[in-house]
Amino acid sequence: MPAGQPAGRRRYGGNMQSFQIRYRNTQGTLMRILNAASRRALDLPVVHAEAAGHDHQVTLALDVNQKQVGQLYREWYGIADVIKVSSGAAHAAEWTAAHPPAGVPMEESRAAARA
């Protein structure tokens, strides 16, 4: 562990990718999506699943190389209930910054904190 880095905190490489996967919420679909990453021994530092209209969407942040991206795309598209897979570079600040709860305006949140 490098000096000054807290114990238990993992350092990720410069290949952090954000994946958005839309799928029909049938039994076991989300687990099959997540298993594709865990079978490759990839850490799952960010997993966010939510309803997206009539479908569902899961967002993952993974530290992967180009070969692994191709393998994941092939496997995810091989799952019958996966509708769409997209990805892009994840920004570290985006995943580590504190966020107010959804639906709470910033001004209201700040006023409550000062009270």
C-alpha positions in Angstrom: 0.0 0.0 0.0 1.5 3.4 -0.9 2.2 5.8 1.9 -0.7 8.0 2.8 -3.3 5.7 1.3 -5.9 4.4 3.8 -5.9 0.7 4.5 -8.7 -1.2 2.8 -9.1 1.3 0.0 -8.3 0.0 -3.5 -6.5 2.0 -6.1 -7.9 1.6 -9.6 -6.0 1.9 -12.8 -6.5 4.5 -15.5 -8.9 2.1 -17.5 -12.1 2.8 -15.5 -15.1 2.4 -17.8 -18.7 3.1 -17.1 -21.2 0.7 -18.6 -24.9 1.2 -18.9 -26.9 -2.0 -19.6 -30.7 -1.8 -20.4 -32.5 -5.1 -19.8 -36.0 -6.6 -19.3 -36.3 -7.4 -15.6 -36.9 -11.2 -15.8 -35.7 -13.6 -13.1 -31.9 -13.8 -13.0 -31.1 -11.3 -15.6 -29.3 -8.8 -13.3 -27.3 -11.7 -11.7 -26.2 -12.9 -15.2 -25.1 -9.3 -16.0 -23.1 -9.0 -12.8 -21.7 -12.6 -13.1 -20.0 -11.7 -16.4 -17.8 -9.2 -14.5 -17.3 -11.3 -11.4 -16.2 -14.4 -13.4 -13.4 -12.3 -14.8 -12.3 -11.3 -11.2 -13.2 -7.7 -11.8 -14.0 -5.5 -8.8 -17.5 -3.9 -8.9 -16.8 -0.6 -7.1 -20.0 1.0 -8.5 -23.3 -0.8 -9.2 -26.5 1.1 -9.6 -29.7 -0.6 -10.8 -33.0 1.2 -11.4 -36.2 1.1 -13.4 -36.0 2.8 -16.7 -39.5 3.1 -18.2 -40.8 -0.4 -18.9 -37.3 -1.8 -18.7 -34.5 -1.6 -16.1 -31.0 -0.3 -16.3 -27.8 -1.1 -14.4 -24.7 1.2 -14.4 -21.4 -0.4 -13.6 -17.9 1.1 -13.2 -15.2 -1.4 -14.0 -11.4 -1.2 -14.4 -11.0 -3.1 -17.7 -8.8 -3.2 -20.8 -10.0 -3.3 -24.4 -10.0 -7.1 -24.6 -12.2 -7.3 -21.5 -14.6 -4.7 -22.9 -15.1 -6.8 -26.0 -15.6 -10.0 -24.0 -18.1 -8.3 -21.7 -20.1 -6.8 -24.7 -20.3 -10.2 -26.3 -21.4 -11.9 -23.1 -24.0 -9.2 -22.2 -25.5 -9.2 -25.7 -25.6 -13.0 -25.4 -28.1 -12.7 -22.5 -31.6 -12.9 -24.0 -33.1 -10.1 -22.0 -30.4 -7.5 -22.5 -31.6 -4.8 -24.8 -28.7 -2.3 -25.1 -25.1 -2.0 -23.8 -23.2 1.3 -23.9 -20.0 2.5 -22.3 -17.7 5.4 -21.8 -14.8 6.6 -19.7 -15.7 7.0 -16.0 -14.4 10.0 -14.3 -13.1 9.3 -10.8 -14.6 12.4 -9.3 -18.0 11.4 -10.6 -17.9 8.1 -8.7 -16.4 9.3 -5.4 -17.9 12.7 -4.8 -20.7 13.0 -2.3 -24.1 13.6 -3.7 -27.3 14.9 -2.1 -30.2 12.5 -2.1 -32.2 12.4 -5.4 -35.2 14.7 -5.3 -33.8 17.1 -2.7 -32.9 20.6 -4.2 -29.4 21.8 -3.3 -30.6 25.0 -1.7 -33.1 23.1 0.6 -30.4 20.6 1.5 -27.9 23.4 2.4 -30.5 25.3 4.4 -31.4 22.2 6.4 -27.7 21.5 7.1 -27.2 25.1 8.5 -30.3 24.8 10.8 
